[in-house]
């Protein structure tokens, strides 16, 4: 009995060591704290963050810097959804006072998306700490670039507290956004899924001259410790805080990529308003979800399965309606062609309902669809025959060249 107990203790010890090794990832805020906040000491600090800016124990970066000795946190900057996450997607955010600290919160998702001179008064360094999802249309990277631009013009330092990319550092999907289609949802000439951490992307933006100013910002990236490009977010051992109301889980990022572009047309529900945001395709006029699921599965897409579903959204434009369609199941993230799923769905939908002219149902949404796609070429080409093969070359033409360019800015292997 004693021998068994000893073996059990040894096993638990080894398992514990393995677990510690597996979850040895530290985000930038923890690394900065271990460095005794060396980049911020004696400086007046502004912080652009939201609820995802936390340490492993779920303590907010706001509170960490507020309590840190020799760090003078004087202002907060609010991206979309606000610094405490109390605004919905697209909601206009006003300037306000943070109740926890009494600090002024300057909105970068309201009257202006670029800090004004008044917002930068007495600021020596701006810190950025936000968990992103690695997708071009997610607006936090646009806010990051805006503070870098203004900082460069005003001789202010920028410190990026780096965080993992939940889509890994290896996934790259989609075309590079084109001139004429840059916007807050496609701010830079990068693919839809770009395979970089916020710190790596910031370095790239700065060095490639994408700040729309003739100056570079004084950029410091505090790297993640222990992160590897192949890691899923679950493998980091870090807690996930919803990056926005409809991205409640780390795996939600992949579904956002798979359905979010189509969702911009507002002709098919993508699960927003129901309990499975970005995991569904549904509409009242779809009358046979079983055939739809069979046709989608017959495509044999790697790492993706579909099942028929009936559901009734609780809010947004389809609230109270009974919708029929399919649930998307990503069964193998590494193999799945995430961005392409929604275009395959449109192809099958058109085969089943050729009388429905999809792109004529809500033409006022074409502009936003094109902005998210980074071009109007995809919409125009696809609407000719509704064939994925017609737009596949467009979606894939920039991947290798971007991969070659972006490797110069890798901070992790």
DRENBA-996400 format. One record per residue (C-alpha): x, y, z. Coordinates in pm, 1 decimal, decimal comma. Each point is the difference from the previous one (the first is absolute). Example, Ala and Ser with C-alpha at 12.3 -4.5 7.8 and 13.67 -1.06 7.14 Angstrom:
BEGIN
         X         Y         Z
    1230,0    -450,0     780,0
     137,0     344,0     -66,0
END
This chain:
BEGIN
         X         Y         Z
       0,0       0,0       0,0
     287,4     230,4      87,2
     158,7     -69,5    -339,9
    -321,0      91,5    -183,4
     -33,0     321,2     199,4
     356,6      98,5     -84,7
     -61,6     -64,7    -370,0
    -318,1     204,1      15,3
     182,0     291,3     162,7
     275,6     -20,2    -259,9
    -257,0      -5,8    -279,9
    -180,1     304,6     139,9
     329,5     185,3      36,3
      98,6     -71,7    -360,4
    -347,7      91,9    -124,2
      16,0     323,0     194,9
     337,3      88,2    -150,6
    -129,1     -78,5    -348,6
    -306,0     215,5      62,8
     216,1     289,0     116,5
     216,5     -32,3    -309,4
    -303,6     -12,3    -228,5
    -150,0     313,4     149,4
     315,0     211,0      31,4
    -133,1     277,9    -224,4
      10,8     349,7     148,1
    -168,7     296,5    -171,9
     181,9     330,0     -35,2
    -152,2     156,7     311,9
     144,1    -277,1     219,0
     340,7      29,2    -166,9
      -3,8     379,1      49,6
     -90,2     -44,9     367,0
     288,9    -242,9      47,1
     224,3     266,3    -154,1
    -123,1     240,0     268,6
    -181,0     213,8    -260,9
     334,0     121,3    -132,3
    -145,0     162,6    -313,3
    -248,0     207,4     198,0
     183,6     113,7     310,7
     -10,4     374,3      56,1
    -222,7      54,4    -303,9
    -355,5     122,8     -40,9
    -188,6    -291,3    -149,7
    -309,5     -31,0    -216,5
    -152,5    -345,9     -42,8
    -206,5    -133,9    -289,4
    -164,0    -319,3     122,7
    -326,7    -183,7      63,0
    -115,7    -290,9     222,8
     238,1    -239,4    -178,7
     301,1     186,3     138,2
      58,1    -226,9     299,5
     261,7    -216,2     166,4
     -35,2    -372,3      64,6
    -192,7      70,5     321,1
    -253,2     214,1    -191,7
     126,5     326,5     145,9
     -50,2     290,6    -236,9
     300,7     171,6    -154,2
    -170,9     324,8     100,5
      18,9     -97,2     366,6
     349,2    -148,1     -32,1
     141,2     324,2    -138,7
    -214,8     214,2     231,2
     150,2    -174,0     304,0
     356,7     -30,5    -132,5
     257,0     213,6     183,5
     179,9     257,9    -212,0
    -259,8     -36,3    -280,3
    -216,2     308,1     -49,2
    -312,4    -117,0    -183,2
    -183,0     317,1     -99,0
    -244,1     -90,9    -280,3
    -188,6    -289,1    -157,9
     -96,5     -38,8    -365,2
    -310,1    -196,4    -101,5
     -21,1    -209,1    -318,9
    -324,5    -147,0    -134,0
    -200,3    -146,0     294,9
     172,0     229,4     255,7
     276,9     -60,7     255,3
    -227,2    -205,2     227,1
    -197,3    -166,0    -281,5
    -324,3     185,2      68,6
     -84,3      90,9    -361,7
    -139,7    -223,7    -276,0
     146,4     -46,5    -348,5
     -17,1     325,4    -195,7
    -129,7     198,8     299,0
     112,3     362,3      11,7
     233,0      43,0     299,3
      18,6     338,3     175,1
     282,7     129,5     218,9
     -68,1     -83,9     362,2
     159,9     -56,7     341,1
     105,2    -349,1     108,1
    -184,5     -67,9     324,6
     268,4    -230,5     139,2
     294,7     236,1     -31,5
    -153,0     341,1     -67,0
     215,8      29,6    -312,5
    -128,4     170,7    -314,9
     -96,3    -245,5    -275,6
      46,6     143,5    -347,3
    -207,2    -170,7    -266,4
     166,3    -119,3    -319,3
    -333,6    -131,4    -127,3
    -216,5     311,0       9,4
      42,4     351,6    -138,3
     357,6     -89,6     -86,7
     191,2    -322,5     -47,7
     333,8     175,7      22,6
     117,3     160,9     327,3
     -25,4     380,2      -6,3
     270,3     230,2     142,2
    -214,3      46,8     311,7
      -7,7    -378,0      54,4
     380,0     -14,1     -17,3
      70,4     287,1     235,7
     272,6     -90,2     252,9
      42,2    -353,3    -146,2
     354,3    -139,9     -36,2
     -86,5    -355,5    -100,8
    -311,7    -184,2    -120,8
     -36,7    -365,6      96,7
    -211,8    -237,8    -210,0
    -129,9    -321,4     157,4
    -288,8    -171,1    -179,1
     -59,9    -365,1     -86,4
     -67,8      -8,5    -373,1
    -132,0    -284,6    -217,8
     236,4      22,7    -297,6
    -259,3     112,4    -256,1
      35,7     317,1    -211,0
    -359,0     119,0      47,8
      25,6      -1,2     379,8
      37,7     368,2      84,8
     250,0      -9,1     287,4
     299,0      -9,2    -234,3
    -134,7     313,7    -169,1
      -6,5     177,6     337,1
     351,2    -128,6      67,7
     123,5     146,4    -328,0
    -172,3     331,2      68,7
     177,2      49,3     331,9
     330,2     -93,6    -164,0
     -54,2     265,4    -269,6
     -84,4     275,4     247,7
     282,1    -105,9     230,1
     246,8      23,2    -288,1
    -118,2     351,6     -82,0
      19,0     112,3     364,0
     324,2    -166,9     107,0
    -181,1    -235,2     241,7
     120,0    -352,1      68,2
    -225,0    -302,9     -60,9
      25,4    -322,3     198,6
    -184,6    -305,9    -133,8
     -62,2    -265,1     263,3
     -14,3    -301,1    -227,1
    -255,8    -281,0      11,9
     -51,1    -331,0    -188,5
    -184,4     -20,9    -329,0
    -289,5    -245,0      59,0
       9,4     -93,4    -369,9
     366,5     -96,1      54,1
     296,3     160,7    -169,2
     -14,3    -237,8    -295,4
    -345,5      61,5    -149,5
     -11,0     245,5    -288,3
    -316,9      27,7    -209,7
    -142,4     244,5    -249,1
     110,2     278,9    -227,6
     186,4     311,5     108,6
    -224,9     306,1      36,2
      31,7     234,9    -298,0
      38,6     373,9     -41,3
    -344,5     157,0     -11,5
    -144,0    -249,1     249,3
     195,2      87,8     312,2
    -230,9      74,1     291,0
     -31,4     -58,1     373,3
     -82,2    -365,9     -79,6
     287,7     -35,2    -248,3
     260,8     250,0     106,9
     314,9    -157,4    -144,1
     117,3    -197,9    -305,8
     -11,1    -333,4     178,5
    -200,6    -319,6     -63,5
    -329,4     -65,2     175,3
     178,6    -249,1     228,4
     353,8     130,3      36,9
     177,3    -233,5     244,1
     168,7     261,3     221,7
     -23,6     104,6     363,3
     -90,7     362,8      75,4
     365,6      72,0      74,4
     120,7    -151,7    -325,5
    -266,0     184,5    -199,0
      85,7     330,4     172,5
     365,5     -49,3     -91,5
     -99,4     -73,7    -360,0
    -228,8     304,4     -22,9
     275,4     222,6     135,3
     279,9    -130,5    -221,1
    -203,8     -30,0    -321,4
    -106,2     364,7      15,4
    -372,9     -64,7      39,6
     -59,4     272,4     261,3
     -81,9     266,2    -262,5
     268,0     226,3     139,4
     362,8      49,6     -92,2
     105,6     -91,3     353,6
      27,8    -330,5     181,3
    -121,7     -29,8     355,6
     234,9     -83,2     286,9
    -125,8    -355,4      33,3
      74,2    -250,2     274,3
    -151,4    -350,0      -7,9
      -5,1    -192,9     325,8
      -8,2    -356,7    -133,6
    -198,6    -299,0     116,6
     213,3    -248,0     187,3
     -28,2    -365,5     -99,6
    -234,3      41,5    -298,2
      52,6    -189,4    -325,8
    -162,6      67,4    -334,9
    -169,5    -338,6     -13,4
    -175,2      42,5     336,2
    -375,7      12,5      29,5
    -127,5     232,8     268,5
     -99,9    -296,1     216,0
     360,4    -117,8      -2,3
     116,7     327,7     154,6
    -186,9     -69,1     324,0
    -107,0     365,0      11,0
    -357,7      95,5      91,8
    -221,7     124,7    -282,2
    -208,3     310,8      51,3
    -252,1      75,4    -278,9
     171,5     235,8    -242,1
    -344,1     130,4     -98,5
    -355,4    -109,1      90,7
     -23,5    -251,7    -285,2
     347,5    -148,6      38,7
     -54,6    -166,6     339,1
     255,1    -280,8     -41,9
     347,3     -32,8    -148,0
    -138,2    -235,7    -265,9
    -253,9     268,2     -98,2
     276,9     174,5    -192,3
       6,4    -275,4    -262,9
    -378,5      14,4     -42,7
      13,6     378,4     -32,1
     230,4     -50,4    -298,7
    -224,0    -273,6    -146,1
    -328,4     193,2       3,1
      58,6     366,9      83,3
      51,2     131,9    -352,2
    -332,2    -142,9    -117,5
    -158,3     139,9     315,2
      81,7     349,7    -123,0
    -257,8     -36,4    -278,3
    -281,5     -46,4     255,4
    -178,7    -249,4    -225,6
      78,9    -316,9     196,6
      29,4     -22,1     376,7
     344,5    -114,7     115,6
    -106,7     -89,6     353,6
      32,3     347,1     149,5
    -306,0      45,9     218,3
      -5,5    -369,4      91,7
     213,0    -213,8     232,5
     243,6    -100,4    -277,7
     140,5     326,6    -138,3
     181,7     -39,3    -331,5
     -64,2    -376,8      -3,1
    -319,3      -4,2    -207,7
    -147,0      83,7    -338,2
    -376,7      39,5       8,9
    -296,0     178,9    -159,2
    -379,9     -22,0      -0,7
      -6,5     -68,5    -373,5
     225,1    -307,6      24,0
    -255,3    -282,2      -2,5
     216,3    -313,5       6,3
     290,3      14,5     247,3
      54,0    -376,0     -37,3
      74,0      23,5    -371,0
     210,8     308,3      66,1
     211,9    -186,5     256,3
      36,2    -299,7    -234,0
     116,5     220,3    -285,1
     246,4     184,9     219,6
     145,1    -324,4     134,6
      22,2    -138,3    -353,7
     255,4     272,1     -78,0
     244,3    -187,0     221,3
     157,6     311,6     148,3
     298,5     -90,8     215,6
     -61,1      30,8     371,6
    -360,6     124,8     -26,9
    -336,0    -173,8      45,2
    -356,2     129,8     -18,3
    -323,5    -102,1     167,0
    -356,3     118,2     -62,4
    -140,6     235,2     261,5
    -319,5     185,3      90,8
      39,8     295,0     234,9
    -159,6     322,8     115,1
     228,3     299,9      72,5
     -68,8     191,9     318,9
     108,5     343,3    -122,3
     122,3     203,8    -297,6
    -182,0      11,3    -333,5
    -118,2    -363,3       1,1
    -129,6      -0,7     356,8
    -297,9    -232,1      43,5
      19,3    -144,5    -351,5
      35,9    -373,5     -59,9
     304,2     -42,8    -217,4
     116,0    -311,9    -182,0
     349,0     -74,5    -116,2
     320,6    -170,0     109,5
     236,8       6,8     292,9
     368,4      15,1     -91,2
     225,3    -239,8     190,8
     374,1      56,4     -35,7
     133,4    -346,3      75,2
     362,8      60,8     -96,4
     107,8     361,1      37,6
     341,1     -51,2    -158,1
    -148,7    -140,3    -323,4
    -316,7     208,2     -19,3
     -27,1     268,6    -273,1
    -172,3     240,3     239,3
     -53,9     304,8    -218,5
    -117,0    -205,2    -295,7
    -287,8    -172,0     182,8
    -244,3     289,9     -50,2
      65,0      16,6    -375,5
     -52,7    -376,0     -37,5
    -324,3      48,1     190,7
    -112,1     275,7    -240,0
      76,9    -225,5    -295,1
    -213,4    -283,8     138,2
    -275,3     240,9     102,6
     -17,0     134,4    -354,9
     -16,2    -354,0    -140,8
    -297,7     -74,4     223,6
    -175,2     334,1     -49,0
     107,9     135,8    -342,6
    -297,7     233,3      -3,8
     142,1     189,4     300,1
     246,4     264,4    -115,8
     208,0      14,6     317,1
     187,5     322,0     -74,0
    -320,2     182,3     -92,8
    -171,4     -64,0     332,8
     182,8     271,9     193,1
     206,6     212,9    -240,7
      59,8     274,2     256,3
     230,1    -244,4     181,1
     230,2     -48,2    -301,3
     233,7     276,7     113,2
      62,0    -156,8     340,6
      36,3    -345,7    -154,8
     263,7     135,2    -239,3
     183,8     180,8     279,9
      21,7    -318,3     205,1
     115,9    -192,6    -307,8
     255,3     273,0     -71,4
    -118,3      20,0    -361,7
    -317,8       3,7    -211,3
     153,1    -253,6    -236,4
    -121,0    -295,2     209,2
    -364,7     110,4       3,6
      -6,3      92,0    -367,2
     170,0    -317,8    -119,2
    -193,4    -233,5     228,0
    -340,4     147,8     -88,5
      52,1     -88,6    -367,0
     -36,9    -378,7      52,3
       2,7     -59,6     378,0
     295,1    -234,8     -37,0
     273,1     -14,1     263,1
     253,3    -104,5    -262,3
     -40,7     341,0    -164,8
     123,1     189,8     306,5
     245,7    -252,1     142,6
     292,8     145,9    -201,0
     -83,4     346,5     139,0
     -10,8    -128,3     356,6
     329,0    -186,0     -33,0
     210,3     228,2    -219,5
     172,3     191,1     281,1
      58,7    -273,4     256,6
     353,7    -102,7     -92,5
     127,7     352,8     -55,5
    -146,2     116,7     330,1
     142,8    -300,8     180,7
     344,8      87,1    -133,6
     -38,2     364,1     100,5
    -140,9     -66,9     345,6
     271,3    -248,0      98,6
     237,5     293,7      40,7
    -208,6     109,0     296,2
     -37,6    -331,5     181,0
      84,8      24,8     368,7
     -81,0    -366,9      61,8
      71,1    -333,0    -168,1
END
